[in-house]
Amino acid sequence: MEYVRLGKTGLKVSRICLGTMTYGTPKWRDWVLDEDASRPFIQRALDLGINFFDTADMYSLGVSEEVVGRALKDFARRDEVIIATKTYWPMSDDVNARGLSRKHIMDALHASLRRLGTDYVDLYQIHRWDYDTPIEEVLSTLNDLVRSGKVRYIGASSMWAWQFAKALYTSDLHGWERFVSMQNHYNLLYREEEREMNPLCIEEGIGIIPWSPLARGFLAGNRTPDKKGDTKRSLSDGMAHDFYYTDSDFEIVSRVEEVAQKHGNTPAQVALAWMLHKPHIISPIIGASKMPHLEQAVGALDIELDESEIGYLEELYQPHPILGHQ
């Protein structure tokens, strides 16, 4: 395993982050693994050197945090793992159990800490931009949480680049804690972030930790125009069906498969290796519901792609509508 700094911070994270939306309860989504089935993945991730785990309060409506917290307590020392969680999405029907108001952020963090079984979160992230709450209220609240010791660093997830720039400017203006990371939608099939968000992050020293680096499994190469996949998640994942499935997407996957065959690796590994070759990408967030997927993701760190192969993989890209935060 390799370890790198998260943006300009001194925090060292593994080059692969394990996303834990897959772990929790199938009562939330039918493709989610229950606790007994989830724990071996977290244990194996630790064995492989992964120290970075990303969850969110809305994953299985809190059960994911409970599962992750118990597993990390059993399998690792708290000071040797980096726990990241997020808040924004509704947690109940209550009008205040959502968004980024001061009330909800504080209530949400304390609930996440209880579920995770820890007294602090290493990286606390806003899951989306809240159009109903002034950014000053959001940032002052997050600043207070860092000062209290309950949060070590703060991060953000998908939004418009102008919004992220406004947040960074506002923090600087008031001397508040700054976002240190951006968890955005980025992969070989969706590269719109290369226009504004990624350059902004590079300029500001923000660590980029993309979600869906394998395009919700599409880059594994098991989809066809008339076949939505061969896993329970792929068959019921309406978001993937809306995001991808263009002719150019399939053409790019064909090239990924071609390069993978040349290297003797899987298409998913080559797609992940492409991303890991980008110097500004810190730690792609991968999901795993089958053990080989997790082990192969770590194996992607050893794949060397030359400039001609990278260009070959990127050549056919066609612009996409904004996906993930519109």
C-alpha positions in Angstrom: 0.0 0.0 0.0 1.1 3.6 -0.7 0.2 6.5 1.5 0.0 10.2 0.6 -0.9 13.5 2.2 -4.6 14.5 2.0 -4.2 17.8 0.1 -2.0 20.2 2.0 -2.6 18.6 5.4 -0.2 16.5 7.2 -2.7 13.6 7.3 -1.5 10.5 5.5 -4.2 8.3 3.8 -4.0 5.1 1.8 -4.1 5.5 -2.0 -7.3 3.4 -1.9 -10.2 4.4 0.2 -12.9 1.9 1.0 -16.3 3.3 0.6 -18.9 1.6 2.8 -22.3 2.4 1.3 -22.4 -1.3 0.5 -22.3 -2.3 4.2 -25.3 -1.9 6.4 -28.7 -3.4 5.9 -30.5 -4.7 2.8 -33.6 -3.2 4.3 -32.3 0.1 2.9 -31.2 -1.1 -0.6 -31.5 -4.8 -1.7 -27.8 -4.9 -2.8 -26.4 -3.8 0.6 -24.6 -6.5 2.7 -25.7 -7.1 6.3 -23.2 -6.8 9.1 -22.0 -10.4 9.1 -21.3 -10.2 5.4 -19.7 -6.8 5.6 -17.1 -7.3 8.4 -14.8 -9.5 6.3 -14.4 -6.7 3.8 -13.3 -4.2 6.4 -10.9 -6.7 8.0 -9.4 -7.6 4.6 -9.1 -3.9 3.7 -7.0 -3.4 6.9 -4.9 -6.4 6.1 -4.2 -4.9 2.6 -3.0 -1.7 4.2 -6.1 0.5 3.7 -6.4 3.0 6.5 -9.0 5.3 5.0 -12.8 4.4 5.3 -15.6 6.6 4.0 -19.2 6.4 5.1 -22.2 8.7 5.5 -25.0 9.1 7.9 -27.6 8.4 5.2 -26.1 5.1 4.1 -28.6 2.5 5.4 -29.9 5.4 7.5 -27.1 5.2 10.0 -26.6 1.4 10.0 -23.5 1.6 7.8 -21.8 3.8 10.4 -22.7 1.3 13.1 -21.3 -1.6 11.1 -18.2 0.3 10.2 -17.6 1.6 13.7 -17.9 -1.9 15.3 -15.7 -3.5 12.8 -12.9 -0.9 13.1 -13.1 -1.2 16.9 -12.7 -4.9 16.7 -10.0 -5.1 14.0 -7.9 -1.9 14.3 -6.7 0.7 16.7 -8.6 4.0 16.5 -5.6 6.1 16.1 -4.4 4.1 13.1 -7.5 4.5 10.9 -8.9 7.5 9.1 -12.7 7.6 9.5 -14.6 9.9 7.1 -18.4 10.5 7.2 -20.8 12.9 5.7 -24.1 14.7 6.3 -26.8 16.5 4.3 -29.4 14.1 3.1 -32.7 13.5 5.1 -32.4 11.2 8.0 -36.1 11.2 8.8 -39.3 13.1 7.9 -38.6 15.8 10.3 -38.1 19.2 8.6 -34.8 19.9 10.4 -33.3 16.4 10.0 -31.6 17.3 6.7 -29.5 20.0 5.1 -26.7 22.0 6.6 -28.2 24.2 9.2 -26.2 24.7 12.4 -28.8 22.6 14.2 -28.7 19.7 11.8 -24.9 19.6 11.4 -24.4 19.4 15.2 -27.2 16.9 15.7 -25.9 14.8 12.8 -22.3 14.8 14.0 -23.2 13.7 17.5 -25.4 11.0 16.1 -22.6 9.8 13.8 -20.2 9.7 16.7 -22.6 7.6 18.7 -23.1 5.2 15.8 -19.4 5.0 15.0 -18.5 4.5 18.6 -15.8 7.2 18.6 -15.3 10.6 20.1 -14.0 12.2 16.9 -14.2 12.0 13.1 -11.0 12.4 11.1 -12.8 13.9 8.1 -16.3 15.4 8.3 -17.8 16.2 4.9 -20.8 18.1 3.6 -22.5 15.6 1.2 -23.9 18.3 -1.1 -24.4 22.1 -1.2 -27.4 23.4 0.8 -29.2 26.2 -1.1 -31.4 26.9 1.9 -28.6 27.7 4.4 -26.0 30.5 4.1 -22.5 29.2 3.6 -21.4 31.4 6.5 -23.6 29.3 8.8 -22.3 26.1 7.5 -18.6 27.0 7.7 -18.8 28.7 11.1 -20.5 25.5 12.5 -17.9 23.2 11.0 -15.2 25.5 12.3 -16.7 25.2 15.8 -16.7 21.4 15.5 -13.0 21.4 14.6 -12.2 23.7 17.5 -14.1 21.4 19.8 -11.9 18.4 18.9 -14.9 16.4 17.6 -13.7 16.8 14.0 -10.1 16.9 12.8 -10.6 18.0 9.1 -13.5 19.1 7.0 -14.3 18.2 3.4 -17.0 18.6 0.7 -18.6 16.5 -1.9 -20.1 17.2 -5.4 -21.1 20.8 -6.2 -20.4 23.5 -8.7 -16.9 24.9 -8.8 -18.1 28.4 -8.1 -19.8 27.2 -4.9 -16.6 25.5 -3.7 -14.6 28.6 -4.5 -17.1 30.7 -2.6 -16.7 28.4 0.4 -12.9 28.5 0.4 -13.0 32.3 0.1 -15.5 32.6 2.9 -13.3 30.5 5.2 -10.3 32.6 4.3 -12.2 35.8 4.9 -13.2 34.8 8.4 -10.2 32.8 9.4 -12.2 29.6 9.7 -11.2 26.0 9.0 -10.9 25.4 5.3 -12.2 22.4 3.3 -9.2 20.1 2.7 -10.8 17.6 0.4 -13.3 17.3 -2.5 -15.2 14.0 -3.0 -16.5 14.5 -6.5 -17.8 12.3 -9.4 -14.9 11.4 -11.6 -14.0 8.5 -13.8 -13.0 7.6 -17.4 -16.6 7.9 -18.5 -17.3 11.1 -16.6 -14.6 13.7 -16.9 -16.5 17.0 -16.6 -14.7 17.7 -13.4 -11.6 18.3 -15.4 -13.1 21.6 -16.7 -13.4 23.6 -13.4 -13.4 21.6 -10.2 -10.2 19.6 -10.5 -8.2 22.6 -11.6 -9.6 24.6 -8.7 -8.6 21.9 -6.3 -5.1 21.7 -7.8 -4.7 25.5 -7.4 -5.9 25.5 -3.9 -4.2 22.4 -2.6 -7.4 20.4 -2.1 -7.1 16.6 -1.9 -9.4 15.0 -4.6 -11.0 11.7 -3.4 -13.4 10.8 -6.3 -16.5 8.7 -5.8 -17.6 6.2 -8.4 -14.1 5.8 -9.9 -15.4 2.7 -11.7 -18.6 4.3 -12.9 -20.8 2.3 -10.6 -19.2 -0.9 -12.0 -19.7 0.1 -15.7 -16.0 0.1 -16.2 -15.7 -3.5 -15.1 -16.8 -4.3 -18.7 -19.8 -6.5 -17.9 -22.5 -4.2 -19.4 -24.0 -4.2 -22.8 -26.7 -1.9 -24.3 -29.3 -4.6 -23.6 -27.8 -5.9 -20.3 -27.7 -3.8 -17.2 -25.2 -6.0 -15.4 -24.9 -9.3 -13.6 -25.1 -8.1 -9.9 -28.1 -7.3 -7.8 -26.9 -3.7 -7.6 -26.3 -3.2 -11.3 -29.8 -4.5 -12.1 -31.5 -2.1 -9.7 -29.2 0.9 -9.9 -31.3 3.4 -11.7 -28.6 6.1 -11.2 -26.1 4.2 -13.3 -28.6 3.6 -16.0 -29.2 7.4 -16.1 -25.5 8.4 -15.9 -23.9 6.1 -18.5 -24.9 3.8 -21.4 -24.0 6.1 -24.3 -22.3 4.8 -27.4 -19.1 6.5 -26.5 -19.2 5.0 -23.0 -19.2 1.5 -24.5 -16.5 2.4 -26.9 -14.3 3.6 -24.1 -14.9 0.4 -22.1 -13.8 -1.6 -25.2 -10.5 0.3 -25.1 -10.2 -0.4 -21.3 -10.7 -4.1 -22.0 -8.1 -4.0 -24.8 -5.5 -2.4 -22.5 -6.4 -4.7 -19.7 -5.8 -7.8 -21.9 -2.5 -6.4 -22.9 -1.4 -6.0 -19.2 -3.0 -9.2 -18.0 -5.3 -7.3 -15.6 -9.0 -6.8 -15.3 -10.8 -3.8 -17.0 -11.7 -2.4 -13.5 -8.0 -2.4 -12.5 -7.0 -0.5 -15.7 -9.7 2.0 -15.2 -8.6 2.5 -11.6 -4.9 2.6 -12.7 -5.7 5.4 -15.1 -7.1 7.5 -12.3 -4.2 6.7 -10.0 -1.8 8.0 -12.6 -3.3 11.5 -12.2 -0.9 13.2 -9.7 -3.7 15.3 -8.2 -5.9 12.3 -7.4 -5.3 11.3 -3.8 -7.5 8.3 -3.0 -10.3 7.0 -5.2 -13.2 5.7 -3.1 -14.0 2.1 -4.2 -16.9 -0.1 -3.2 -16.7 -3.9 -2.9 -19.3 -6.5 -2.5 -17.1 -9.4 -3.7 -13.7 -10.0 -2.1 -11.8 -10.1 -5.4 -13.0 -6.6 -6.3 -11.3 -5.3 -3.2 -8.1 -7.2 -3.7 -8.0 -6.2 -7.4 -8.5 -2.5 -6.5 -5.4 -2.6 -4.4 -3.6 -4.5 -7.2 -4.2 -1.6 -9.5 -1.5 0.4 -7.7 1.1 -1.8 -9.4 -0.1 -1.2 -13.0 2.1 1.1 -15.0 0.4 2.8 -18.0 2.4 4.8 -20.4 1.4 8.1 -21.9 0.2 6.5 -25.2 -2.1 4.1 -23.3 -3.5 7.0 -21.2 -4.1 9.0 -24.4 -5.7 6.0 -26.0 -8.1 5.5 -23.1 -9.0 9.2 -23.0 -9.3 9.8 -26.8 -13.0 8.9 -27.3 -14.5 10.9 -24.4 -17.6 12.9 -25.2 -18.9 15.6 -23.0 -21.7 14.6 -20.6 -24.4 16.6 -18.9 -23.5 17.4 -15.3 -24.2 14.3 -13.3 -24.2 13.8 -9.5 -25.1 17.3 -8.2 -27.3 19.1 -10.7 
